[in-house]
């Protein structure tokens, strides 16, 4: 892996996109309320919008009623809930008639542990037949971690943490029905020949151990998706497992139904590079992107055979260049004062005593909590301890590291790891700067052992190879759960910064750094996806566009937030208030149920006053009551509505600027369903609802007709204009265009080749309060007149006043005829 301080290897950019590369894709969240038949009905609209590919959420059979599809139960068929394979083929045929192709979301890391369990046939057979099942190799189970059945104690069994209480308290709710065991809605297989035994003996003879759900974090012996017990990891690194789990999708690709793939959570795989190589070989190099979360300045490994990421790295840069860094720093100080009273030092800097930025400290605490002896990932850390002990037992040179020493070392290294995970492979040299520094510079012998094992540098053996892979997989889970699903709900100075892959400690991005990143992407991953909203963003792009305005007015906003808290009456959760007011601004108008659901999820993920596993009913009721009371407060509701109206002109600028950047920077823009118009959604499941594409199709017919104050029409017009431009011509090389004048920092412009120019406004509130564009000019390249595709106004080459160029919209998309 490439560390943040190391230059990434790059690959030459293609001057013309290969035939398999989309010009733009449109993400559809398939679910029982929006099936493949509904997607087929939407094809004419999506073609008219201007995308080239439909990006479909997971297609294989999932648990009944699944609204996302990441809980696969059957790799052998397209989901009947979505319409089945016939409906998928009909969608492909309709898409092809309109010049569109299909991308499919692939879930290689895990399957569901469904209810009833028989829905997952492979897991059912493992639970029935144990390690002798032909499917035992499918699942990432540490059989040695649990004593086996009474008659085979050395063979192990699977812990199933599904009981509502301790086993002794639940025995009366467990029944036997023929060759099945039942507990509420759970249905489990019985080991052959055990159905006649008394219940206690019967349970002791199974290949699984029924257990209280609270034991999962410390005793679970199958790898999960993060900390979700209901999702069991699949060992797709085994060739026969890859073949079986991908057979349907590969057949549909070979038949021309599917043209490319989005790979979910590659960091959960034992060998992401090897997986991608196998997929590329099986598809002949189909267009493939990976949901790889890049942290800080981390780069996608250059040797991964794929087109790039799903675009969170682009989201961070586009949001960053439209965020006022200085204002965000002042807002962080105001947040601290809101919580604790005035501070004596700025909240953006490290403390003079050596304490890190509070967002960094929150991330480190979140990681540490995951890996501790009672943490949510304690079982995964214990598995690594057992592996290290096994290695020491067979190789004296690695012996005499006590379990507590190994655990402490693993906690330190997993807590301090700076990005998601290492990509070391046993037997290959790895350029992991963090682990290398531990190995070379740390005096602690156990730390050095763990680092060497994680790097795969102590020779080859099954236990060593497994340690190398499992350390990387555990590191990814620690990062996701400790940072994005804990710390990002604890430090809320500017919640719009707390997105997947975000760096709230480093708000804002200088335009020069933005240009550098765009040129890197063009050079290294020219067909990588870019995204602004996804099914996993905590706040949609337009919600974040509103929140970004607050960073430009930190003092005024902090005073307003304090006034709202006062109007709401006494409360004991200042951080909850701060988040409540931001959430109302971000998503307004929002109904009470949506608001409460988002706030409860945030509080439970933060794990400070309540959590999913130990809910505090009194706290949650107080939070709910305070949120709902907003709607009945005559002194507060008008202020909220007035604040949103006051932000609207600047939020409009941010919305349109972000959209145009997304559609014209290097890469392949992936639009999230409904995002072609303003979308003010919150964390899932709020952002995964059914979108009325039929209504959007109607509005598309008159989107180009200006209507003052109609941001929906403006964004739809901008989106379809830019998409059709992308389809009509390849966008050429990226070249920054500098502006001159007093407000030049507020204008961001670049050329794509010789015939397309993007111009956007940044920090619009500051621009207006500094006096507007004044003497700011953009020098348009020579070679003929330039026409704004959004307004059809023509501008001659040479210096053009920014006020004239951006008189109608805060953005411009300039084109000219390419020379013959």
C-alpha distance (Angstrom), angle and dihedral (degrees) to the residues before:
residue distance angle dihedral
X1 . . .
X2 3.75 . .
X3 3.76 115.1 .
X4 3.76 123.6 -139.3
X5 3.79 91.0 -102.1
X6 3.78 97.7 48.8
X7 3.81 127.0 83.9
X8 3.77 113.4 -113.6
X9 3.76 122.4 -125.1
X10 3.76 109.9 -114.7
X11 3.76 137.2 -156.6
X12 3.78 125.3 -138.8
X13 3.80 114.0 -92.8
X14 3.77 119.4 -120.1
X15 3.79 112.5 -116.7
X16 3.81 90.3 -148.7
X17 3.81 120.7 32.9
X18 3.80 112.5 -108.7
X19 3.75 115.9 -110.9
X20 3.80 93.0 -102.8
X21 3.80 96.1 54.8
X22 3.81 116.2 100.4
X23 3.77 119.7 -130.1
X24 3.82 87.5 -147.7
X25 3.79 137.0 -18.6
X26 3.80 134.3 -148.2
X27 3.80 119.4 -144.8
X28 3.80 116.3 -137.6
X29 3.81 120.1 -168.6
X30 3.78 103.1 -144.9
X31 3.80 117.0 -156.0
X32 3.79 138.5 140.5
X33 3.81 88.5 -78.5
X34 3.83 92.2 51.3
X35 3.79 111.8 31.5
X36 3.78 134.9 175.8
X37 3.81 87.6 -89.3
X38 3.80 89.7 57.6
X39 3.79 89.6 48.5
X40 3.80 89.6 52.7
X41 3.80 90.6 53.3
X42 3.82 88.7 53.2
X43 3.81 95.8 52.7
X44 3.83 96.3 95.1
X45 3.79 90.9 52.6
X46 3.80 94.1 47.0
X47 3.79 90.9 48.6
X48 3.80 89.9 50.1
X49 3.80 89.6 48.8
X50 3.79 88.3 60.6
X51 3.79 109.0 -115.9
X52 3.79 121.0 137.5
X53 3.82 100.3 -152.3
X54 3.79 137.8 36.1
X55 3.80 110.7 -137.3
X56 3.82 107.6 -149.2
X57 3.79 125.4 -159.8
X58 3.85 115.3 -126.4
X59 3.79 113.3 -42.4
X60 3.79 105.3 -168.2
X61 3.80 122.2 97.8
X62 3.82 110.8 -73.5
X63 3.78 134.2 -177.7
X64 3.81 113.1 -60.3
X65 3.80 112.1 -79.7
X66 3.80 94.7 9.8
X67 3.81 110.8 165.4
X68 3.81 94.5 -165.0
X69 3.81 109.8 30.7
X70 3.81 98.7 -137.1
X71 3.82 90.9 116.3
X72 3.80 98.1 77.7
X73 3.80 117.7 -172.8
X74 3.81 101.0 170.3
X75 3.80 126.4 32.0
X76 3.78 90.7 -176.7
X77 3.79 99.1 77.9
X78 3.76 145.7 29.2
X79 3.79 109.8 -103.9
X80 3.78 112.7 -81.8
X81 3.81 87.4 -157.0
X82 3.80 87.2 64.3
X83 3.80 94.4 44.7
X84 3.79 102.9 -85.3
X85 3.78 130.8 -111.2
X86 3.78 94.3 -49.2
X87 3.79 90.5 59.4
X88 3.81 90.8 47.2
X89 3.80 91.2 52.2
X90 3.79 90.0 48.5
X91 3.80 89.4 51.9
X92 3.78 91.0 50.3
X93 3.79 91.4 49.5
X94 3.80 91.9 50.3
X95 3.79 91.1 46.1
X96 3.81 91.7 50.7
X97 3.79 91.4 51.0
X98 3.80 87.6 57.6
X99 3.79 95.2 43.9
X100 3.82 95.4 -102.9
X101 3.80 132.3 128.2
X102 3.80 134.5 -158.4
X103 3.80 132.9 -113.7
X104 3.81 119.1 -168.5
X105 3.79 130.3 -151.9
X106 3.81 110.4 -127.1
X107 3.82 123.3 -157.0
X108 3.82 106.3 -160.6
X109 3.80 98.7 155.5
X110 3.80 105.5 65.6
X111 3.78 150.3 3.7
X112 3.78 131.2 -148.7
X113 3.78 125.9 -91.8
X114 3.80 88.7 -145.2
X115 3.77 134.2 -165.0
X116 2.97 111.5 -96.7
X117 3.79 90.8 32.8
X118 3.81 94.7 -147.0
X119 3.82 88.1 78.9
X120 3.80 87.8 78.9
X121 3.80 100.0 60.0
X122 3.80 96.1 -174.8
X123 3.79 93.3 51.0
X124 3.81 90.7 43.7
X125 3.79 90.5 57.6
X126 3.81 92.1 47.7
X127 3.79 90.7 51.8
X128 3.82 89.3 49.3
X129 3.79 100.1 42.1
X130 3.81 103.6 24.6
X131 3.82 122.5 -155.9
X132 3.81 90.4 -12.9
X133 3.79 91.6 65.8
X134 3.81 114.3 109.4
X135 3.81 85.5 -130.0
X136 3.81 95.0 55.0
X137 3.82 89.3 98.1
X138 3.79 90.7 55.3
X139 3.78 94.8 73.1
X140 3.79 130.6 58.1
X141 3.80 97.5 -121.1
X142 3.80 125.5 156.2
X143 3.79 97.3 -147.3
X144 3.80 92.4 -178.0
X145 3.81 92.9 62.1
X146 3.81 95.0 72.9
X147 3.82 126.5 46.3
X148 3.77 110.9 -110.6
X149 3.79 129.0 -119.6
X150 3.81 118.2 -55.0
X151 3.80 91.4 -96.9
X152 3.84 95.2 43.3
X153 3.82 106.4 31.1
X154 3.79 94.5 161.0
X155 3.80 96.5 56.7
X156 3.78 99.5 67.2
X157 3.77 133.3 -140.1
X158 3.79 140.8 -137.0
X159 3.77 121.4 -90.6
X160 3.81 110.2 -133.5
X161 3.82 107.5 -167.0
X162 3.78 98.1 -166.5
X163 3.79 105.3 115.9
X164 3.77 118.5 111.7
X165 3.79 91.3 -138.7
X166 3.79 141.0 3.1
X167 3.79 113.9 -46.4
X168 3.80 93.7 -109.6
X169 3.80 90.5 56.5
X170 3.79 93.6 47.9
X171 3.80 101.8 45.2
X172 3.77 92.0 99.2
X173 3.81 90.3 59.1
X174 3.81 94.1 53.1
X175 3.80 116.1 90.3
X176 3.79 136.5 175.9
X177 3.79 121.4 -132.4
X178 3.79 111.8 -178.1
X179 3.78 107.2 -64.6
X180 3.81 94.0 -10.2
X181 3.78 135.9 82.0
X182 3.80 118.6 -145.0
X183 3.79 132.2 -159.0
X184 3.80 115.3 169.9
X185 3.83 103.0 -55.1
X186 3.81 93.7 -18.0
X187 3.80 116.7 107.0
X188 3.80 117.4 -170.8
X189 3.81 132.1 -179.8
X190 3.76 121.9 -113.0
X191 3.75 121.9 -133.1
X192 3.80 107.3 -104.4
X193 3.79 112.6 -91.1
X194 3.81 96.2 19.1
X195 3.81 102.7 89.3
X196 3.81 94.1 95.0
X197 3.81 96.1 54.2
X198 3.81 124.7 105.8
X199 3.80 110.1 -92.3
X200 3.80 97.0 -105.2
X201 3.78 93.3 49.6
X202 3.80 91.5 40.9
X203 3.82 91.3 56.1
X204 3.79 90.9 47.8
X205 3.82 91.4 54.9
X206 3.83 98.5 53.1
X207 3.80 126.5 103.2
X208 3.78 88.1 -124.7
X209 3.76 132.9 57.0
X210 3.80 117.1 -138.7
X211 3.79 108.8 -140.5
X212 3.79 144.5 170.2
X213 3.78 109.6 -84.3
X214 3.81 91.7 -122.7
X215 3.81 91.0 67.5
X216 3.80 91.5 67.8
X217 3.79 97.0 88.1
X218 3.82 93.5 55.9
X219 3.82 106.2 25.7
X220 3.79 108.0 27.4
X221 3.79 111.1 126.5
X222 3.78 102.4 -170.0
X223 3.77 122.6 76.7
X224 3.80 113.7 -115.4
X225 3.74 138.2 -164.8
X226 3.80 96.4 -87.0
X227 3.84 102.8 -53.9
X228 3.79 99.2 -30.0
X229 3.81 106.8 124.2
X230 3.81 90.3 -166.8
X231 3.83 91.9 64.4
X232 3.81 115.2 68.1
X233 3.80 119.6 -163.4
X234 3.79 119.9 -112.0
X235 3.82 122.5 -144.4
X236 3.77 96.3 -130.8
X237 3.81 89.1 162.9
X238 3.81 86.7 79.1
X239 3.84 107.7 89.8
X240 3.79 94.5 -136.9
X241 3.81 90.9 50.7
X242 3.80 91.9 48.9
X243 3.79 90.7 49.6
X244 3.80 94.3 48.5
X245 3.81 96.5 44.1
X246 3.80 94.4 45.5
X247 3.79 101.8 37.5
X248 3.82 96.5 100.5
X249 3.80 95.2 44.7
X250 3.80 92.6 45.9
X251 3.81 91.2 49.1
X252 3.78 90.3 51.3
X253 3.79 89.9 48.9
X254 3.78 90.9 50.6
X255 3.80 88.9 50.4
X256 3.80 91.4 53.4
X257 3.80 94.4 -112.7
X258 3.82 94.5 114.2
X259 3.79 122.2 37.2
X260 3.78 104.1 -177.6
X261 3.77 146.9 -1.8
X262 3.79 143.2 -124.1
X263 3.81 110.3 -152.5
X264 3.78 114.9 -144.0
X265 3.81 118.6 -138.7
X266 3.82 101.6 -17.7
X267 3.81 88.9 177.4
X268 3.80 87.9 73.6
X269 3.79 91.4 63.1
X270 3.78 123.4 96.3
X271 3.80 91.0 -131.2
X272 3.82 114.7 13.6
X273 3.79 93.7 177.5
X274 3.78 92.5 50.3
X275 3.79 91.4 47.7
X276 3.79 92.2 51.5
X277 3.78 91.4 47.4
X278 3.81 90.7 52.9
X279 3.80 91.0 48.0
X280 3.80 92.1 48.0
X281 3.79 90.8 50.6
X282 3.80 91.6 49.0
X283 3.81 93.8 49.6
X284 3.77 101.2 35.2
X285 3.79 90.5 -113.0
X286 3.82 101.4 -46.9
X287 3.79 118.2 -172.3
X288 3.80 104.5 -81.9
X289 3.78 132.1 173.4
X290 3.79 128.2 -175.8
X291 3.78 131.6 -139.5
X292 3.78 90.2 -126.8
X293 3.79 114.7 159.0
X294 3.80 109.5 -144.2
X295 3.79 114.7 -159.0
X296 3.78 123.4 -152.6
X297 3.78 110.9 -34.7
X298 3.80 93.6 -18.3
X299 3.79 114.8 138.0
X300 3.78 130.2 -147.5
X301 3.82 108.4 -99.5
X302 3.79 105.2 -93.2
X303 3.81 93.3 -140.3
X304 3.81 95.4 60.6
X305 3.82 108.7 113.2
X306 3.79 97.9 -133.0
X307 3.80 139.8 96.4
X308 3.80 94.8 -108.9
X309 3.80 140.7 -88.4
X310 3.79 133.4 -35.9
X311 3.79 90.0 -105.0
X312 3.80 114.1 -96.6
X313 3.80 88.0 126.8
X314 3.81 88.6 59.2
X315 3.80 92.0 46.7
X316 3.80 90.6 56.5
X317 3.80 93.8 49.3
X318 3.81 95.8 45.3
X319 3.79 92.4 47.2
X320 3.78 89.4 43.4
X321 3.79 97.5 54.9
X322 3.82 89.1 50.0
X323 3.83 93.4 50.2
X324 3.80 123.7 89.7
X325 3.80 104.3 -125.1
X326 3.80 95.9 -165.8
X327 3.79 91.3 46.6
X328 3.80 92.2 47.5
X329 3.80 89.2 53.4
X330 3.79 90.9 51.8
X331 3.79 90.2 46.4
X332 3.80 89.6 54.0
X333 3.80 88.9 54.8
X334 3.81 89.8 47.8
X335 3.81 89.5 50.8
X336 3.79 90.5 52.7
X337 3.79 90.1 49.4
X338 3.82 90.4 47.7
X339 3.79 89.0 55.7
X340 3.79 102.9 35.9
X341 3.80 110.7 7.0
X342 3.84 128.8 -96.5
X343 3.80 116.4 -22.3
X344 3.79 126.2 -141.1
X345 3.79 96.1 -140.2
X346 3.80 135.7 38.1
X347 3.79 115.5 -86.9
X348 3.80 94.6 -133.9
X349 3.78 98.2 65.0
X350 3.77 133.1 73.8
X351 3.78 112.6 -97.0
X352 3.83 114.7 -100.1
X353 3.79 87.6 -120.5
X354 3.79 90.5 59.3
X355 3.77 101.6 -95.8
X356 3.81 113.0 144.9
X357 3.77 127.0 -123.2
X358 3.83 108.1 -67.0
X359 3.81 91.4 -115.2
X360 3.80 90.1 53.3
X361 3.79 90.9 46.0
X362 3.80 90.1 51.0
X363 3.80 90.0 51.9
X364 3.79 92.6 50.2
X365 3.81 91.3 48.4
X366 3.78 91.2 48.0
X367 3.79 91.9 51.3
X368 3.80 92.4 46.3
X369 3.80 91.9 51.0
X370 3.80 90.7 54.1
X371 3.81 94.3 54.5
X372 3.82 102.0 39.8
X373 3.82 122.6 109.7
X374 3.80 90.8 -90.9
X375 3.78 97.6 30.4
X376 3.78 125.5 123.9
X377 3.81 90.3 -104.3
X378 3.80 96.8 41.0
X379 3.82 91.8 115.2
X380 3.80 91.3 55.3
X381 3.82 91.4 50.7
X382 3.79 90.9 47.7
X383 3.79 89.2 53.8
X384 3.80 89.0 57.7
X385 3.81 90.0 49.0
X386 3.81 90.3 53.7
X387 3.79 91.1 49.8
X388 3.80 92.2 50.7
X389 3.81 90.8 48.2
X390 3.80 90.1 50.1
X391 3.79 90.2 52.2
X392 3.80 91.3 49.0
X393 3.80 91.4 49.4
X394 3.80 91.9 59.9
X395 3.81 100.1 34.6
X396 3.81 114.7 48.8
X397 3.79 93.7 -160.8
X398 3.81 88.4 66.1
X399 3.81 97.0 41.0
X400 3.81 134.1 106.6
X401 3.79 97.6 50.1
X402 3.79 103.1 133.3
X403 3.81 118.1 -132.0
X404 3.81 90.7 -115.4
X405 3.81 90.2 52.7
X406 3.78 92.0 49.7
X407 3.79 91.7 47.8
X408 3.80 92.5 48.7
X409 3.79 90.6 49.4
X410 3.79 92.7 49.0
X411 3.79 90.5 49.2
X412 3.82 90.6 52.6
X413 3.77 95.9 46.8
X414 3.80 96.0 43.3
X415 3.80 91.6 46.4
X416 3.79 93.4 49.1
X417 3.79 97.9 41.5
X418 3.84 103.9 122.8
X419 3.81 101.2 -148.0
X420 3.79 136.9 21.9
X421 3.77 101.9 -74.0
X422 3.81 146.9 -37.3
X423 3.79 121.6 -99.1
X424 3.78 99.0 -148.1
X425 3.79 116.8 149.3
X426 3.80 121.1 -158.7
X427 3.77 110.7 -100.6
X428 3.82 95.1 17.1
X429 3.80 127.8 97.2
X430 3.79 111.6 -109.1
X431 3.80 125.0 -155.8
X432 3.80 95.8 -151.4
X433 3.80 104.1 149.1
X434 3.81 96.0 -165.0
X435 3.80 97.7 50.9
X436 3.80 90.3 39.7
X437 3.80 90.4 55.7
X438 3.81 90.1 51.1
X439 3.78 90.8 49.2
X440 3.80 94.9 46.4
X441 3.79 104.6 32.7
X442 3.81 108.5 29.2
X443 3.78 121.4 95.7
X444 3.80 95.8 -158.3
X445 3.81 107.7 101.4
X446 3.81 94.0 -154.3
X447 3.79 91.7 52.0
X448 3.79 89.1 51.9
X449 3.79 91.5 49.5
X450 3.80 92.4 50.7
X451 3.81 91.7 47.0
X452 3.80 91.9 49.1
X453 3.80 91.8 49.4
X454 3.80 91.0 47.1
X455 3.81 89.0 52.0
X456 3.81 91.3 48.9
X457 3.81 91.4 -124.6
X458 3.79 102.8 132.0
X459 3.79 97.7 77.6
X460 3.77 131.9 -90.1
X461 3.79 126.5 -58.9
X462 3.81 131.5 131.8
X463 3.81 93.6 -104.0
X464 3.81 92.6 46.1
X465 3.78 93.4 48.3
X466 3.78 89.9 47.9
X467 3.80 92.3 50.1
X468 3.81 91.1 52.6
X469 3.81 92.0 51.9
X470 3.79 96.5 40.2
X471 3.80 93.7 49.3
X472 3.80 89.8 55.4
X473 3.80 93.1 46.7
X474 3.79 91.6 47.9
X475 3.81 91.4 48.4
X476 3.80 89.2 56.4
X477 3.80 92.0 51.3
X478 3.81 91.4 47.5
X479 3.80 91.0 52.2
X480 3.79 95.1 46.7
X481 3.79 96.6 44.8
X482 3.79 99.3 33.3
X483 3.79 97.7 45.4
X484 3.81 113.1 20.7
X485 3.81 96.4 30.9
X486 3.80 97.9 37.0
X487 3.82 117.1 15.8
X488 3.80 93.5 39.7
X489 3.80 88.2 60.5
X490 3.80 93.6 47.3
X491 3.80 104.7 52.3
X492 3.78 105.5 51.7
X493 3.80 105.4 165.1
X494 3.81 91.2 129.7
X495 3.81 106.4 2.0
X496 3.79 92.7 -165.3
X497 3.81 88.2 72.4
X498 3.80 92.8 59.3
X499 3.79 98.0 85.6
X500 3.79 129.8 131.0
X501 3.80 107.3 -67.4
X502 3.79 90.8 8.0
X503 3.78 127.7 146.9
X504 3.80 108.3 -150.3
X505 3.81 89.9 175.7
X506 3.82 88.8 63.8
X507 3.80 105.6 46.6
X508 3.77 121.4 -178.4
X509 3.79 131.1 15.9
X510 3.78 126.7 -125.5
X511 3.82 113.4 -122.9
X512 3.80 90.9 -119.7
X513 3.81 90.0 57.0
X514 3.79 90.0 46.9
X515 3.81 90.4 53.9
X516 3.81 90.5 47.9
X517 3.79 91.0 53.6
X518 3.82 92.5 48.2
X519 3.80 90.9 52.1
X520 3.81 90.3 47.7
X521 3.80 91.3 51.5
X522 3.80 91.7 48.0
X523 3.78 90.9 49.5
X524 3.80 99.9 42.2
X525 3.83 108.0 24.6
X526 3.83 108.6 12.8
X527 3.82 93.3 165.8
X528 3.80 98.5 43.9
X529 3.78 114.9 129.8
X530 3.78 120.0 -106.1
X531 3.81 122.0 -156.2
X532 3.79 141.9 -177.9
X533 3.82 101.4 178.6
X534 3.79 128.6 23.0
X535 3.78 138.7 164.7
X536 3.82 86.6 -92.2
X537 3.81 103.0 46.8
X538 3.78 112.6 114.7
X539 3.80 90.4 -141.2
X540 3.79 127.6 16.5
X541 3.80 120.7 -113.4
X542 3.80 95.1 -99.9
X543 3.80 92.3 48.2
X544 3.80 88.1 53.5
X545 3.81 89.8 46.5
X546 3.81 88.7 62.3
X547 3.78 93.3 46.2
X548 3.81 91.3 50.7
X549 3.81 89.1 63.7
X550 3.80 89.2 61.4
X551 3.81 89.5 63.0
X552 3.81 87.4 62.5
X553 3.81 92.6 55.5
X554 3.81 104.3 34.7
X555 3.78 97.7 152.9
X556 3.78 95.7 47.1
X557 3.79 92.4 44.7
X558 3.80 94.0 48.6
X559 3.80 89.4 51.5
X560 3.80 90.4 48.6
X561 3.81 91.9 49.3
X562 3.80 90.2 50.5
X563 3.81 90.1 50.2
X564 3.80 91.0 50.8
X565 3.80 91.1 51.4
X566 3.76 89.9 50.3
X567 3.80 91.2 49.3
X568 3.82 90.2 49.7
X569 3.80 90.6 56.2
X570 3.81 132.0 -127.4
X571 3.79 117.1 -17.4
X572 3.80 135.9 164.2
X573 3.80 100.3 -143.4
X574 3.80 110.5 74.2
X575 3.80 93.6 168.8
X576 3.78 89.1 50.9
X577 3.80 89.5 53.1
X578 3.80 92.2 50.2
X579 3.80 90.5 51.5
X580 3.81 91.9 44.0
X581 3.80 92.7 55.7
X582 3.80 92.6 45.8
X583 3.79 91.1 48.7
X584 3.78 92.4 51.4
X585 3.81 91.4 50.4
X586 3.81 93.3 45.0
X587 3.81 97.2 50.0
X588 3.82 104.8 26.1
X589 2.99 123.3 176.4
X590 3.78 90.7 44.5
X591 3.79 128.0 152.7
X592 3.82 120.1 -125.8
X593 3.81 95.3 -108.7
X594 3.81 93.3 56.0
X595 3.78 91.1 45.4
X596 3.79 95.1 49.8
X597 3.82 92.9 45.7
X598 3.80 91.8 53.8
X599 3.81 93.8 46.1
X600 3.80 93.3 47.5
X601 3.77 91.2 50.4
X602 3.80 90.6 49.5
X603 3.81 92.4 50.2
X604 3.80 92.9 47.6
X605 3.80 92.7 47.6
X606 3.82 90.6 49.4
X607 3.83 88.7 56.8
X608 3.80 93.4 -157.6
X609 3.80 105.1 109.5
X610 3.80 99.3 7.9
X611 3.80 137.6 -2.4
X612 3.79 143.0 -171.0
X613 3.80 91.7 -97.6
X614 3.83 99.3 38.5
X615 3.80 106.6 27.8
X616 3.79 117.4 -171.8
X617 3.80 103.1 -143.1
X618 3.82 94.4 -167.0
X619 3.82 93.4 51.5
X620 3.78 92.9 45.1
X621 3.79 92.0 49.6
X622 3.80 90.7 50.8
X623 3.81 90.3 49.9
X624 3.80 90.4 48.9
X625 3.78 93.6 47.8
X626 3.80 93.2 48.9
X627 3.81 92.2 50.6
X628 3.80 94.2 47.0
X629 3.79 92.4 46.1
X630 3.81 89.1 65.9
X631 3.78 90.4 74.2
X632 3.80 93.5 55.8
X633 3.80 96.8 43.5
X634 3.82 108.8 103.6
X635 3.79 92.3 -168.8
X636 3.79 94.8 50.3
X637 3.79 108.2 37.3
X638 3.83 95.2 63.1
X639 3.80 90.4 50.1
X640 3.80 91.5 53.6
X641 3.79 92.2 48.7
X642 3.79 90.3 45.6
X643 3.81 92.1 50.6
X644 3.80 92.0 51.9
X645 3.82 90.1 49.3
X646 3.80 90.7 49.7
X647 3.80 91.2 51.3
X648 3.80 93.7 45.8
X649 3.84 100.3 90.8
X650 3.80 91.9 50.5
X651 3.80 94.3 40.1
X652 3.82 87.5 51.8
X653 3.79 89.3 56.1
X654 3.81 92.2 49.0
X655 3.81 92.1 46.6
X656 3.79 95.0 51.4
X657 3.81 93.7 40.4
X658 3.80 92.8 51.0
X659 3.80 91.2 46.7
X660 3.79 94.0 51.1
X661 3.80 93.0 45.9
X662 3.79 89.8 49.6
X663 3.79 91.2 52.0
X664 3.81 98.1 46.0
X665 3.81 110.0 32.4
X666 3.83 117.2 96.6
X667 3.78 114.0 -72.5
X668 3.79 136.8 46.7
X669 3.82 114.3 -61.4
X670 3.79 113.5 -133.7
X671 3.81 111.4 -158.7
X672 3.77 118.5 -153.9
X673 3.79 115.7 -133.8
X674 3.79 110.9 -82.4
X675 3.80 93.3 7.5
X676 3.79 92.7 113.6
X677 3.79 83.6 82.5
X678 3.82 125.5 40.7
X679 3.79 109.0 -66.5
X680 3.80 121.0 -169.1
X681 3.78 103.8 -175.9
X682 3.79 132.1 146.2
X683 3.79 135.8 -148.1
X684 3.80 120.0 -41.2
X685 2.93 134.8 -40.1
X686 3.82 86.0 29.2
X687 3.81 91.8 61.8
X688 3.80 96.2 47.3
X689 3.77 100.9 66.7
X690 3.79 126.1 125.8
X691 3.81 113.9 -83.5
X692 3.81 121.2 -146.0
X693 3.79 99.0 -126.0
X694 3.79 90.6 170.4
X695 3.79 90.6 64.0
X696 3.79 90.0 47.1
X697 3.79 89.4 52.7
X698 3.80 89.9 56.0
X699 3.79 92.5 49.4
X700 3.79 92.0 47.7
X701 3.80 90.1 66.7
X702 3.81 92.1 69.5
X703 3.80 101.7 23.7
X704 3.82 92.8 114.4
X705 3.79 93.3 60.5
X706 3.82 107.6 96.2
X707 3.78 116.1 -122.5
X708 3.82 114.8 176.5
X709 3.77 113.2 -121.0
X710 3.81 94.6 13.1
X711 3.80 101.7 121.8
X712 3.81 91.4 170.2
X713 3.79 91.0 59.9
X714 3.80 91.7 44.2
X715 3.81 94.7 51.1
X716 3.80 93.0 45.1
X717 3.81 90.4 49.3
X718 3.80 92.0 48.7
X719 3.80 92.3 47.0
X720 3.79 97.8 50.0
X721 3.82 91.9 42.1
X722 3.79 92.8 53.6
X723 3.80 93.3 42.3
X724 3.80 92.7 52.9
X725 3.77 89.7 47.5
X726 3.80 89.8 54.2
X727 3.80 90.8 49.8
X728 3.80 93.2 47.8
X729 3.81 97.1 54.0
X730 3.79 140.2 5.5
X731 3.78 110.9 -103.4
X732 3.78 109.1 -117.9
X733 3.80 132.5 -137.0
X734 3.79 117.8 -40.2
X735 3.81 116.1 -111.0
X736 3.83 126.1 171.3
X737 3.80 116.3 -128.9
X738 3.81 114.6 -152.9
X739 3.79 122.7 -142.9
X740 3.79 125.2 -146.8
X741 3.76 131.5 -145.8
X742 3.78 141.7 57.0
X743 3.82 94.5 -54.6
X744 3.80 97.6 38.6
X745 3.83 91.9 120.6
X746 3.80 87.8 64.8
X747 3.81 94.2 58.1
X748 3.80 121.2 75.3
X749 3.79 117.3 -173.7
X750 3.78 139.0 165.0
X751 3.77 138.9 168.1
X752 3.79 126.1 -128.1
X753 3.77 102.4 -153.0
X754 3.78 119.6 -48.3
X755 3.79 98.7 -48.6
X756 3.84 111.6 44.7
X757 3.80 130.3 60.9
X758 3.81 128.1 -179.7
X759 3.79 119.5 -155.7
X760 3.80 122.9 -178.4
X761 3.79 138.3 170.8
X762 3.79 119.8 -122.4
X763 3.82 128.4 -165.6
X764 3.83 93.9 9.8
X765 3.81 96.9 179.2
X766 3.79 91.5 55.9
X767 3.79 90.1 44.9
X768 3.78 93.2 55.6
X769 3.79 94.7 44.4
X770 3.81 91.5 49.6
X771 3.80 91.2 57.0
X772 3.80 104.0 -86.6
X773 3.78 127.9 -95.9
X774 3.80 95.8 -33.5
X775 3.83 108.8 163.3
X776 3.83 96.1 -4.6
X777 3.81 115.6 135.9
X778 3.78 137.1 -179.3
X779 3.80 115.6 -151.0
X780 3.83 106.5 -138.1
X781 3.80 113.8 -150.2
X782 3.78 118.4 -103.9
X783 3.76 124.8 -107.0
X784 3.76 107.3 87.4
X785 3.81 141.1 -35.6
X786 3.79 120.9 -44.2
X787 3.81 121.6 -136.1
X788 3.78 123.2 -155.5
X789 3.80 104.0 -130.9
X790 3.81 89.6 -153.8
X791 3.81 98.7 53.8
X792 3.83 102.4 14.7
X793 3.79 88.5 -129.7
X794 3.81 115.3 145.5
X795 3.80 125.8 -135.2
X796 3.76 125.8 -170.4
X797 3.78 121.4 -127.5
X798 3.77 116.4 -91.3
X799 3.83 132.0 49.0
X800 3.81 111.9 -8.4
X801 3.82 121.8 -175.5
X802 3.79 110.7 -112.9
X803 3.79 89.2 -137.2
X804 3.79 89.5 59.8
X805 3.77 95.5 41.7
X806 3.83 92.3 50.8
X807 3.79 99.5 34.6
X808 3.81 95.4 119.5
X809 3.79 104.2 27.8
X810 3.80 131.2 16.8
X811 3.82 85.6 -120.8
X812 3.78 137.6 49.6
X813 3.79 132.6 -159.5
X814 3.79 106.1 -160.5
X815 3.79 123.1 -165.7
X816 3.76 138.3 171.7
X817 3.73 135.3 -177.3
X818 3.76 113.4 -80.4
X819 3.81 111.8 -117.5
X820 3.79 111.8 -96.6
